Amino acid sequence: MRKQIRTGIYEPKRCWVGETQKISYDTREEAEVAAKVAAYDHGAPALSVYKCEYGDHWHLSSKTN
């Protein structure tokens, strides 16, 4: 479940991956939908989905495999 701050601003869950914090998704399907929304709504490049090596969740990457 994602946090919502009292101000009504959506704050997604994040985890540390190396030196940066990345948004984390509970399931692969949730991450895939987020990648499609980013592409459609924001014109983002194709994003890939990968399982985090530090926890039981998923991240997006702009690197192609």
HUFENKA-V688388 format. One record per residue. RES is the residue in one letter. OMEGA is omega in whole degrees, -180 to 180 (NA if undefined). Layout:
RES & OMEGA
RES & OMEGA
This chain:
M & -178
R & 178
K & 170
Q & -179
I & -177
R & -180
T & -179
G & 178
I & -179
Y & 178
E & -178
P & 174
K & 180
R & 172
C & 178
W & 174
V & -174
G & -177
E & -175
T & 173
Q & 179
K & 175
I & 179
S & -180
Y & -176
D & -177
T & 176
R & -179
E & 179
E & 179
A & 179
E & 177
V & 178
A & 178
A & 179
K & 179
V & 179
A & 180
A & -176
Y & -174
D & -172
H & 179
G & -180
A & 176
P & 178
A & -180
L & 176
S & -177
V & 176
Y & 179
K & -180
C & 178
E & -177
Y & -178
G & -178
D & 180
H & -172
W & 178
H & 174
L & 177
S & 176
S & 178
K & 177
T & -178
N & NA
